Each structure stands twice: as structure tokens, then as C-alpha cells.
């Protein structure tokens, strides 16, 4: 099973086992990771699952779609080049070890 690491704004790390096909948002919610609100439940209708993909993982994850970038305009925290909505990142075996950083605020 792939493992994901979530890094909180204060630097604390939480590593969670993931199932392939789930989204990073679903993994965070199932793992009780604080900092992912996910108000819309993964429908890409809000920006409350905003994360920063670790720089070394960004090329493997790819860039946000036009719709995702438009939704990130509503993020409560700074949008950076590695910003993504965690509901839009599907887990694959290749993402084992993925690290994402949580922003200071989601709402």
C-alpha cells in the first residue's frame, strides 16, 4: 500500500497508508489528518482541501487542470506553484512516499 506523509504548518508529520484509486483528500480524512476540511467532499467546488505538493514530487503529480486552478483562486492561504486540491490527486502505487504540506488555513 502506498504511504503518504502530511506535514502540518508547524512541521509535524503524519504518515498514512493509502489505497490506490483514492484521492489524497480521502486518505487525509480517513487518517484523521487535521488541516483538510473538504467542505464539498471532493467535488472540486471549494478549495478547502488545498495542499502544497513537496517540490521533489511536483513533477510526478503534474500540474493542476484549468478548473482546479480556477478553484484555487478561492483558497484561504497563499497559492504557490505546487498548490493542488488534494481531491484531484489520485493515489497510484507510484505515489508511495508522497509528501504534501498543509497550508496555514483552509477557510
N, C-alpha and C positions, 0 to 999 in steps of 0.2 A: 504494500500500500504506500502511495506517496505520502510524504510528510511535509507540512507547510509550517513556516515559522512566522508569527505575527509579532512585530516589535511595536510596543506602545510608545507614546511620545516621551515617556520618562526613561526609555531604554530597556524596560522589562520585556523578556521574550517568552512567548507561549508557543510551543510546538504541538501540532495537532495532526493526527492521522486523517487522511482524506480518501474518499472513494473516487475512482475515475468517473468522469461524467458530471460530478457535482461542480458547482461553482465555488470559487474562493469564498464568496459570501456565505454559502450554505455550510461550508466547512467551519467558518468562524462562528456562525450561530450554533451549530451542533457542538462545537468545542467550548461554548460559553466564553468566547473571546470578547472582552469589553472593548468598545470603541467602534463596533459595527452596529448601526441602528437598523438599517434595512427596512425603512418605513414602507416601501412599495413591494417588499417581498421578492425582489429580483426582476421586476417588470421593466426596469430602466425608465422609471417615471419619477425618480428622485435622485439625489446624489448623496444619500446617507450611508452608502457603503464604499465611499471614496477611500482608496489606498494609494500609497506610493510604492511601486514595484522597485525592489533593490536594483541599483544600476547594473549589476552584472547579470541580472535576469531579464532586464527590459528587452534585449534583442530576441530572446526566446519567447517572450509573451507577445510581442508585436505591438502595434500601435492601436489606439482607440478608433472605433468607427466614427463617422461623421455624427451620427446620433448620440453616441457616447460622449464625444467632445462637446456637443451642444448641451447635454445634461450636466457635464462637469462645470459649465458656466454658473450653475446654481450651488456649487459646493460651498460649504461654510468655511473651509480652510483653503489656503493658497493652493492653486493648481500649478503643478510642476510638470516638466517634460515626461516624467514617469508616472503621472497620475492616471489611474484607471478606476472604473467602477468594478468592484470585486464581483458583482453579479454577472459580469460579462467575461470573466476569465474562467474557462472550463478546465477542470483538472484532467491531466493526462499523466501517464507514467513518466514522461519526460520532465514533468514539473516537480519530481521528487526533490525536496530540498529548497523549494521556492521560499523566498523571504519577501514579505511585504511590510511596510511601515505604515502605522496608523496616524492620521492627522490629529491635530490638537482638538478639533471639534467636527461633528457631523451635522449638527443642527444649530 
